[in-house]
Every structure is written in C-alpha cells, then in structure tokens.
Amino acid sequence: MFSSGLSCNLSFPSCLGYPQDNEELIPKMAREPIILNVYDMYWINEYTTPIGLGVFHSGVEIYGTEYAYGGHSKPISGIFEITPRVAEELGEQFRYRQSVHIGYTDFTEEDVTRIVTELGKDFRGDRYHLMNKNCNHFSSQLTLILCGQEIPGWVNRLAYFSSCVPFLQRCLPKEWLTPDALQHSLNQVSHESTSSEKGVYRDSNYIAKMMEPEKQNRQNEVQI
C-alpha cells in the first residue's frame, strides 16, 4: 500500500518489467558447494602427524564428482575423476581422512568440465612435482577459480618439507604419485591409441593390397 492509498498487486520481478509468466527466465545462481576431500597416504601419517608433518592427497568434490591430479610419464593431462571419498579407487595406500567445505560456486557443471579440461593443459602428468606441482596445488588452483578460496595450508605442508629434502620425491613409492584411478585412465587411453593405430595399419595394408593389381597392370603395359 502506497501513501497515496494505491496498492500494487504485481510481484516484484514484474514491477521491474519482467512479465509474470516469464519469471522462470530470470537466471538463478547455481550456488554449488565445493568440498575438499583429504586422504592420508599410507601408514606414515600415523607417525608424522603428531610432529606436524602430514602426507596428504586431496581432491575437489563438485556436482557429485571428485577431481584430483597425479603424475605419470605422458605429456597429457594428469587430472582424473573418482567417486567422492572412495579411497579404494585411489589404491590401498590411501585412506580417507576428512572433508573440508571450501565455499560455493556459481559455475554450472558444464563450466566446471571446461575449467578442468583447460587446467589439464598445465597440470600434465609429466609435469608433476612433489614440491612445485602436486595434487594439492591442483586442488588449490581449482578451488581458487571456482570460488576465490585456496585450500588450507596444512594440507600441502609436505611440499614445503620436500623443499628442505630435495631427494624426497625420488624416495616415494610410484603408487603415491600415480593413484590407481589415474593409472586406469592411462591404460584406457593407451588401449584406445593402440586400437586406433592398429586400425590405421590394417587399413593401410588393405589399400596396399587393393593397389597391387593396378600396379601389376602398369608393369605389364611397360613390358609390352
């Protein structure tokens, strides 16, 4: 009711010029929660955590998928997906520890997929480094893009410690750097590439065999 005694029966969006029937066209924010899932790596944390040094793996959970990063020898993305908080997909040396709520994002699921794909160009498997570019660096970069917040510092404390012990990465088991889920993805890529190459090879042989009669005819013509 206005001071003049006139009342407004229109809803607020309609007062702004949006037709009441089309209010569903007004964009709604996604406000999807971003969760950091943290895992203990093997038995070592039972001894190192009390002195303030934890060895952790992390992944970012959003839209029902957990994204993480690991190392391998190929010049392709080292980012992989797992079911959130299922440590068994990472390997027996990993154990789920806790989840940390980082914030919310307005990016859609499709946006997140594109962002992860772009990050994969930088976070390649062959660029993995325990001190400069590990799984926690990836998690922090992804959450920073999605909601402007980095992951807690304690999650990546090993990176600082390894800077004091440069040879530490060479001492770690391969399974720590390349989780089972990532190795499985690599095997799939390798299998698809091999199948594709074999397909081309068979096609090439087929074309060569098809060309043999024509080649023989040309040789006969030259002899005549």
N, C-alpha and C positions, 0 to 999 in steps of 0.2 A: 504494500500500500504506500503510495507516494503521498507527500504532504498536501498535494492538491486534491486528494481524495480519489485519484485514479489508480486502478490496480493493473498489474502486469501479469497476464496469465501464461506468458511464453516462458519456456525453460531457458536457462542461462545461455547455452550454446546458440539457441535460436535468436536471442537478443543480440548476439554478436554477428548475426547474419547467416548462420547455418540453418538450413531447413530442418525441421524437427524430424522428418522422415529419413534424413541422411546423416543423423548424428553418428552412425557407426562408421562413417568415413573419416571421422576425426582420428588421427593416428594415436595409438596407445603405446606407451613405453613398455618395453619387454620386462625390465627390472628382474633379470635372471640372476640368481645368486651364483657367486664364484667361490668354489671351495678348493682349498689346497689340501691334498691328501699326502701325508708324510709316512714314510716307511723306514723301519730300522733295517740296516744292511748287515745280515748275518749275526753272529754272536758277539761281535766286537763291541757293540754298544753297551752290553751288559757290564763291560769293564771300563769303557771310556766315558760314558755319560756322567758318572759321579765326579769326574775331574773336569767336566765342562766341555768335553770334545765328543760330539756325536757324529756318526757317519750315516747320513740320511739320503734317501731317494725321495723325490717328490713328483707329483703330477697335478694338473689343474682339472678339476671337475666342473663341467658346464653342459647343460642340456643333456644330461644322462650319459655323457662320455668323458673319460679321463684322458687327457693328452699329456705325454711325457717325452723325454728325449734321452737318447743313448748313443754310444759310439760304435762305429764299425769302419771298415776299410773302404767303403764305396763312396764316390762323390755325389751322393744323393741324400735326400732328407733323412735325418736320424729321429724324426718325430714319429711316434706311434700311438696307438689307442689301446686302452684296456677297459674292462668293466670297472667302474669306480670301486676302489677299496678292496679289490680282489687280488691279494698279494700273490696267490698261486699262479696267476698269469705272468707275473714277473720272474718267478723262479723260487726255488726252495730257500735261497739265501736271503729273501726279502720277507719282512714281517710288518703288517700294518700297525702303525703306531697311533696316529690321531689325525683329525681333520681340523683345519683352521678356516673360519669364514673370513674371506678377504674383502668382499664387497658385493656390489651389484653392477650389472651392465645393461645397457640399452641395445647392444648389438643383437641382431637376430641369429638364429642357428646357422643360416646361410652365410652371414657375415663372419661368424667365428670360423667356419670352414675355410673361407677365403683367407682370413688372417693367418691361420695355422699353415696353410699352403705357402703363403708368402714367407713366413718365418722359416719354413723348411729350406729355403734357398740360402739362408745364413746358417741355420743350425743343421748343417750336413753331418752325416755320420763320421766322415773322415776329418772333421774339424773339432771333434770332441776333445776337450782338455780338462783334466780334473780341476785345475786352478782357474782357468780363464773362461771355459765354456762347458759347463756340465749341466746335468738335468735341472738343478736348482736355478741356474742362470736362465735357462729356458722358461721355467715356471714363473720366475720373477718378471721376465720380459713380457710374457703373455698376460699376466695379471695387470701389469702396468698399462698395457694397451687397452685392455678391456675395461678397467675401472680406475686407472690412475694410481693404484696402490701396488707396492712391491711386497714380496713375501717377507716374513720375519727373518731377521739376520741370523738367528741361531740355527736355522735350517741349513744354511750354507757355510757353516763355520769350518768345515773340512777344507774348503777352498783356501781359506786364509792359512790354515795349518800347513797345507801342502806347499804353500809358497816358502815356508821355512824348511821343508824337506822335499827338494825338487824331484828326487828319485821315487817318491811315494807312489805315483801313478803306475810306474813300471812294476811295482811290487804287488799291486792289487790283482785279484783274480779277474779273468776276462769276463766272467758272468756278472761282475759288478758293473762293468762298463756297457755290456750288451745284454740287457734283460731278455728272458725267453720270448716275451711277446714281440720284441723288436727283431730277434733272430728269426722268428716265424714269418714276420712280414718280409724280411730279406730273402728267405727261402722261396716265398711265393713270387717275389719279383724275379729272382734268378730262374725259377722254373718257367715263368711266362716268357722271359727273354730267350731261354734255351728253346722253348717250343716254337717261338716266332722265328728264330734263326734256322731251326730245322725245317720249318715250313718254307722259308725262302730258298733253302738249299734244295729241297725236293722240287720246288717249282723251277729252279734253275736247271736241274737235271732233266726235268720233263721237257723244258723248252729246248735244251740241247739235243735231246733225242728226237724231238719233232723236227729239228733243223737238219738232222743227218741225211734224210732222203733228198732234200733240196740241195745240200752240199755235194752229194754224190752225183746228182744230175749235172751240176755245173762242171764237175771234174770230167764227166763223160763227154760233155759238149766241147771242152777244151781239147781232149784227146782226138775227137773227130776233126 
